[in-house]
Amino acid sequence: MPENSDDFPWIFVNNVDNALGNLKNCDAYISAGMQSVTNTALDLVVTQTDIGDDYNMENLMSEYVEMDRDLNQYITAVETTLSQVKDKDYLNLTPDLKALVEEKLVALKSSNTEDNLRKDVRLVQFRKQLRDVKKQCGLPIDPTDDDSEQIDEDMIVTQSQTNFICPITQLEMKKPVKNKVCGHTYEEEAIRRIVESKHKRNKKACCPTVGCSHTDVKLTDLVQDVVLRKAIENHRRMAASQGKQSH
């Protein structure tokens, strides 16, 4: 027990806050796993390798998406709880943080459905990439695929459109990088210029995304967002194709 027991709740809260920062790093590993699954699936299509239903790549991608959703919901529940605790006077009462987090987590999970998971933009994009490669390789495609995915492809544009724009340049990104601490993405060259400029003056670089509280962006926090980059490239190809058809 600390010498000053009145400080115990705040020491505990600060420890949780620090651990939360480390937990956010897991998102980078999940993104890397998604990219690995995508690359493997595309290679299997190109080489026409049949690995059977036991190694269904879409199921693997779905598991990663579900893992990412659960991780982010847990982080949100913890952050909301910490914010609530810090706003109240707990000097004489140690809050049951676990119970508070569980309560918020249950509320967040109440909206989780298999249908929402299947319509996740990353899964939709994954299925579309596989279809496109199959078409290019002249492989047979389930005729129901294009119809069943049409709504989802529209959703890629509507749900992901804002993610294509860099918060710094306000232009569509070409080489997006993701901040593994706060999860926001930027054009690589733009965020590097900001961070390097600040560090040369011995200052910290704040995340340029409006509303973000992360105030110490480091170059080591930035990881290539390959999934988003592929989504942007596909979006450009679709827009170019539609433009040609309209003429």
MARBA-393853 format. One record per residue (C-alpha): x, y, z; residue in three letters; residue number from 1. Coordinates in pm, whole numbers. Example, Ala and Ser with C-alpha at 12.3 -4.5 7.8 and 13.67 -1.06 7.14 Angstrom:
BEGIN
1230  -450  780  Ala  1
1367  -106  714  Ser  2
This chain:
BEGIN
0  0  0  Met  1
144  345  -86  Pro  2
255  573  199  Glu  3
-22  814  109  Asn  4
-326  595  60  Ser  5
-525  892  -71  Asp  6
-308  889  -382  Asp  7
-368  521  -454  Phe  8
-666  564  -693  Pro  9
-472  812  -905  Trp  10
-157  598  -910  Ile  11
-370  305  -1026  Phe  12
-543  515  -1290  Val  13
-209  644  -1421  Asn  14
-75  289  -1448  Asn  15
-379  186  -1649  Val  16
-338  493  -1869  Asp  17
24  398  -1943  Asn  18
-67  37  -2017  Ala  19
-335  159  -2257  Leu  20
-73  327  -2472  Gly  21
109  -5  -2511  Asn  22
-217  -182  -2595  Leu  23
-276  52  -2888  Lys  24
45  -77  -3047  Asn  25
-133  -410  -3104  Cys  26
-331  -245  -3382  Asp  27
-18  -229  -3596  Ala  28
31  -604  -3563  Tyr  29
-330  -670  -3658  Ile  30
-290  -451  -3967  Ser  31
25  -642  -4059  Ala  32
-165  -969  -4019  Gly  33
-442  -845  -4249  Met  34
-189  -749  -4513  Gln  35
-20  -1088  -4485  Ser  36
-353  -1265  -4537  Val  37
-432  -1043  -4838  Thr  38
-94  -1105  -5000  Asn  39
-118  -1480  -4941  Thr  40
-473  -1498  -5077  Ala  41
-379  -1306  -5392  Leu  42
-73  -1529  -5444  Asp  43
-291  -1840  -5412  Leu  44
-529  -1706  -5677  Val  45
-249  -1616  -5917  Val  46
-80  -1955  -5878  Thr  47
-421  -2128  -5882  Gln  48
-333  -2317  -5564  Thr  49
-620  -2499  -5397  Asp  50
-569  -2521  -5021  Ile  51
-920  -2641  -4939  Gly  52
-1189  -2503  -4711  Asp  53
-985  -2571  -4397  Asp  54
-768  -2271  -4482  Tyr  55
-1032  -2028  -4604  Asn  56
-852  -1695  -4639  Met  57
-1170  -1490  -4609  Glu  58
-1237  -1653  -4273  Asn  59
-885  -1558  -4161  Leu  60
-938  -1200  -4272  Met  61
-1273  -1195  -4092  Ser  62
-1103  -1309  -3772  Glu  63
-851  -1024  -3797  Tyr  64
-1129  -771  -3858  Val  65
-1322  -904  -3559  Glu  66
-1006  -892  -3347  Met  67
-946  -531  -3450  Asp  68
-1307  -438  -3373  Arg  69
-1289  -601  -3027  Asp  70
-955  -436  -2949  Leu  71
-1079  -90  -3042  Asn  72
-1402  -136  -2847  Gln  73
-1203  -238  -2540  Tyr  74
-970  61  -2578  Ile  75
-1272  291  -2615  Thr  76
-1433  144  -2302  Ala  77
-1114  192  -2099  Val  78
-1054  546  -2229  Glu  79
-1413  646  -2154  Thr  80
-1387  501  -1804  Thr  81
-1058  677  -1730  Leu  82
-1203  1006  -1852  Ser  83
-1503  956  -1625  Gln  84
-1287  869  -1325  Val  85
-1054  1166  -1377  Lys  86
-1353  1402  -1385  Asp  87
-1472  1291  -1042  Lys  88
-1338  1312  -688  Asp  89
-1218  963  -595  Tyr  90
-971  1071  -327  Leu  91
-1157  875  -61  Asn  92
-1294  599  -280  Leu  93
-1112  358  -510  Thr  94
-1336  314  -815  Pro  95
-1415  -34  -943  Asp  96
-1254  30  -1281  Leu  97
-1308  -325  -1400  Lys  98
-1683  -303  -1343  Ala  99
-1703  38  -1511  Leu  100
-1509  -85  -1814  Val  101
-1722  -400  -1840  Glu  102
-2040  -190  -1832  Glu  103
-1923  28  -2120  Lys  104
-1786  -268  -2314  Leu  105
-2121  -449  -2296  Val  106
-2293  -138  -2433  Ala  107
-2045  -115  -2723  Leu  108
-2074  -486  -2807  Lys  109
-2453  -472  -2809  Ser  110
-2448  -340  -3165  Ser  111
-2211  -610  -3299  Asn  112
-2370  -835  -3561  Thr  113
-2242  -1087  -3813  Glu  114
-2395  -879  -4091  Asp  115
-2204  -567  -3983  Asn  116
-1886  -770  -3964  Leu  117
-1934  -908  -4315  Arg  118
-1996  -555  -4448  Lys  119
-1679  -417  -4289  Asp  120
-1498  -208  -4550  Val  121
-1177  -410  -4517  Arg  122
-1355  -740  -4579  Leu  123
-1545  -595  -4873  Val  124
-1221  -465  -5019  Gln  125
-1055  -803  -4964  Phe  126
-1331  -985  -5155  Arg  127
-1319  -729  -5435  Lys  128
-943  -767  -5474  Gln  129
-979  -1144  -5505  Leu  130
-1254  -1105  -5768  Arg  131
-1047  -858  -5969  Asp  132
-743  -1087  -5970  Val  133
-958  -1384  -6071  Lys  134
-1094  -1183  -6363  Lys  135
-744  -1085  -6470  Gln  136
-632  -1448  -6455  Cys  137
-936  -1567  -6648  Gly  138
-1058  -1780  -6359  Leu  139
-1427  -1864  -6304  Pro  140
-1618  -1632  -6072  Ile  141
-1941  -1704  -5890  Asp  142
-2203  -1506  -6093  Pro  143
-2378  -1403  -5772  Thr  144
-2064  -1236  -5634  Asp  145
-2088  -912  -5832  Asp  146
-2454  -858  -5748  Asp  147
-2418  -941  -5380  Ser  148
-2119  -711  -5341  Glu  149
-2250  -411  -5536  Gln  150
-2395  -241  -5231  Ile  151
-2080  -315  -5037  Asp  152
-1860  -161  -5307  Glu  153
-2068  155  -5292  Asp  154
-2016  147  -4918  Met  155
-1639  143  -4968  Ile  156
-1664  481  -5135  Val  157
-1908  633  -4885  Thr  158
-1753  495  -4567  Gln  159
-1387  518  -4666  Ser  160
-1391  839  -4869  Gln  161
-1299  1056  -4570  Thr  162
-1016  816  -4481  Asn  163
-861  884  -4822  Phe  164
-803  1252  -4739  Ile  165
-488  1357  -4554  Cys  166
-571  1585  -4257  Pro  167
-258  1788  -4337  Ile  168
-272  1840  -4715  Thr  169
-651  1793  -4749  Gln  170
-571  1591  -5062  Leu  171
-626  1225  -5141  Glu  172
-331  1031  -5000  Met  173
-86  838  -5217  Lys  174
136  689  -4948  Lys  175
-72  676  -4628  Pro  176
99  598  -4299  Val  177
-84  512  -3979  Lys  178
-1  642  -3635  Asn  179
2  325  -3425  Lys  180
-58  526  -3107  Val  181
-377  716  -3197  Cys  182
-474  527  -3515  Gly  183
-494  829  -3749  His  184
-350  828  -4101  Thr  185
-162  1092  -4298  Tyr  186
30  1139  -4621  Glu  187
378  1007  -4536  Glu  188
580  1302  -4666  Glu  189
350  1560  -4503  Ala  190
358  1412  -4152  Ile  191
733  1351  -4174  Arg  192
794  1717  -4256  Arg  193
589  1827  -3955  Ile  194
755  1585  -3710  Val  195
1108  1657  -3831  Glu  196
1049  2033  -3824  Ser  197
918  2020  -3465  Lys  198
1196  1792  -3344  His  199
1465  2020  -3493  Lys  200
1329  2291  -3261  Arg  201
1315  2046  -2969  Asn  202
936  2056  -2970  Lys  203
676  1781  -2973  Lys  204
456  1724  -3278  Ala  205
82  1703  -3218  Cys  206
-140  1478  -3427  Cys  207
-288  1709  -3696  Pro  208
-622  1527  -3698  Thr  209
-891  1754  -3554  Val  210
-997  1645  -3206  Gly  211
-703  1409  -3146  Cys  212
-539  1446  -2804  Ser  213
-211  1278  -2901  His  214
58  1542  -2852  Thr  215
383  1355  -2914  Asp  216
395  1202  -3262  Val  217
724  1025  -3335  Lys  218
852  894  -3667  Leu  219
883  551  -3506  Thr  220
504  558  -3443  Asp  221
433  570  -3817  Leu  222
369  247  -4008  Val  223
278  195  -4372  Gln  224
-101  151  -4410  Asp  225
-84  -91  -4702  Val  226
-452  -189  -4679  Val  227
-568  174  -4706  Leu  228
-319  238  -4986  Arg  229
-461  -49  -5190  Lys  230
-815  76  -5121  Ala  231
-721  422  -5249  Ile  232
-556  276  -5559  Glu  233
-863  65  -5633  Asn  234
-1086  367  -5579  His  235
-882  562  -5835  Arg  236
-903  279  -6087  Arg  237
-1280  254  -6039  Met  238
-1319  631  -6083  Ala  239
-1101  630  -6395  Ala  240
-1296  339  -6541  Ser  241
-1629  509  -6473  Gln  242
-1493  828  -6629  Gly  243
-1401  648  -6951  Lys  244
-1741  479  -6967  Gln  245
-1922  813  -6926  Ser  246
-1737  948  -7231  His  247
